[in-house]
Amino acid sequence: MRRTALAPLALAAVLFTAQPASASASASAATGPGWEPAPSAPWDVGAGARCDFPVHGEPVVDEVVRRVLGTHPDGSARHVAYQGDLVVRVTNTGTGASYDADAGGSAVVEYGRDGSQSWTVRGPVLVGVGEGQGNLPRGLYIVDGVFTMSISPTGYKDVRLLHGTTDDLCDRIGPATA
């Protein structure tokens, strides 16, 4: 997919950051010309935003690369392919409980001029959903399988599984108190 870093998937959470040159060179060389590193930044969400408790996410393995397949007339990316290993350590900052989530799927993302996104995905991806902001309940999920996800300009996420599963990470690292 990758992760649009997970782009506003950032899911709320994943923003691009710099990666060491040696890691970037090896990732690009492994996938061929036209691929570039698309690293994810650490992120935090407050209690109630995704889980009942505050959560920190940080990549522990990040070999995600991206390739621009098409652009808008202004030169901005329209269609982007993402792929590569990504493991995100998701931590309940209230208790210290953590889980290493495999989010290393692949995807082609179409970026709309209005801020919308359309994802076509294979494999696991980390998806964060706010209250009333998706067809999944509020939470942090690893969505694994073959699916599509549409993200509206307002951030509403519509996940459509063709074949796959959802794993609620809030359940894995909760409860809110020890």
Buried (B, 14 or more C-beta within 10 A) or exposed (E): BBBBBBBBBBBBBBBBBEBEEEEBEEBBEEBEEEBEBBBBBBBEBEBEBBBBBBBBBBBEBBBBBBBBBEEEEEEEBBBBBBBBBBBBBBBBBBBEBBBEBBBBBBBBBBBBEEEBBBBBBBBBBBBBBBEEBBEBEBBBBBBBBBBBBBBBEEBBBEBEBEEBEBBBBBEBBBBBEE
